[in-house]
Amino acid sequence: MRIAIILPITAFALAGCGSENAEEKSVEEVVAEAREMEGPRPGQYETKTVLREFSVPGVPAQQAEMMKKQFAAGTDRTETFCLTKEQADKGFEDMVRSMGQMGENVTCTFAKFDTSGSKLDAALNCDGPGGTKMSMAMDGTVEPEQSEMTMTMNSSSTMMPGMEMTMVMDSRSRRIGECPA
């Protein structure tokens, strides 16, 4: 299933995340919880993603603005995709697995994955190569024909001491009809 039903794939272009917590959940534990959620309906979807905030404290303003434009070019977009019956039947299992496996040599765990009705409140921590760490929080609603999600990502790396990056993105998906024949 395309991650775009809830989260744009570009949100995961940042490699590497991190923090240790005795209560963190494994990907398999979260997959089991995600199976309890009402899944999406098959059909054609439109997803709009917008980079709302971007900050890199300590980086010169001109360089930070250039970085923001580069990230916005990869995130600020509207896309359509077809969610097949087979993909919809899996619910959000593939989305959760993708989040837990963001890249090679990247280890992620869920600090939180709470659902209540259509409300989703989740947090993910990842550790990557070179001391890269990222945390991502997701807050929004997930319904069978639409979703609205705000994602906040914070990352740092020992390869670039003192440099931290924060991004806030909004993503909205809605079913716009049947898949084209």
Secondary structure by P-SEA (a helix, b strand, c coil): ccccccccccccccccccccccccccaaaaaaaaaacccccccbbbbbbbbcccccccccaaaaaaaaaaaaaaccbbbbbbbcaaaaaacaaaaaaaaacccccbbbbbccccccccbbbbbbbbbbccbbbbbbbbbccccccbbbbbbbbbbcccccccbbbbbbbbbbbbbcccccc
